[in-house]
Amino acid sequence: MSAAKVAELVLRERQGRDRGWWDRMQACYAPDAVVRLSWFRGSAQEFVARSREQAGRGDVARHRLGPPIVDLDGDRAVAEVPAAIEVRTVLEGVGVDLTSYTRLLYRAEVRGGRWLITSLDPVYERDVLAPVIPGAAVPLPSLEDLRPSYRFLAYVLDRRGYPIPDDLYGDDRPDDVAELYDFLYSWLPGKDS
């Protein structure tokens, strides 16, 4: 039963972000929760506020989510949600669709009798960029210096005014990803990764 509650919690958080239901999104987070992702690192409260500002500028993303996998230990849980982050934008006058494939990793804990998210960290797998109109040429510079696990995401977000650091978790750096999983699962007493 608790695993289902945690799964619903993390799905509600993404639903709140995608639909612009900011109060619902905020209600999913513990007061001291932290979020570390492509364009933002900081408190969950600030993340919700910055997400609202971003949406107000027309910078929106939609998340296609797979079923969450939840590992529980008492009042703590780690949830992994496969996701495709979809962004439609314009590059040099050409409409493009960006899809970034990732795994969203959440820690959740019972606080005040209810499950709340205490952290969110994605692991970027790969991304694709395609023209909205098939066959249209997408104007791109050389992107060889950008990380392959989130190359197009970094380029598109940088063009939209959100510079992306080079140190995000990505499948192209498996040792860093293994350390993240070790950290998350060591937080669950009695669980091994």
HELIX and SHEET records of a PDB file:
HELIX    1   1 SER A    2  ARG A   19  1                                  18    
HELIX    2   2 TRP A   22  ALA A   27  1                                   6    
HELIX    3   3 ALA A   44  GLY A   56  1                                  13    
HELIX    4   4 ARG A  151  ARG A  159  1                                   9    
HELIX    5   5 PRO A  174  SER A  186  1                                  13    
SHEET    1   A 6 PHE A  40  SER A  43  0                                        
SHEET    2   A 6 TYR A  29  LEU A  37 -1                                        
SHEET    3   A 6 ARG A 114  PRO A 131  1                                        
SHEET    4   A 6 VAL A  94  ARG A 111 -1                                        
SHEET    5   A 6 ARG A  76  LEU A  91 -1                                        
SHEET    6   A 6 ARG A  62  LEU A  65 -1                                        
SHEET    1   B 6 PHE A  40  SER A  43  0                                        
SHEET    2   B 6 TYR A  29  LEU A  37 -1                                        
SHEET    3   B 6 ARG A 114  PRO A 131  1                                        
SHEET    4   B 6 VAL A  94  ARG A 111 -1                                        
SHEET    5   B 6 ARG A  76  LEU A  91 -1                                        
SHEET    6   B 6 ILE A  69  ASP A  73 -1                                        
END                                                                             
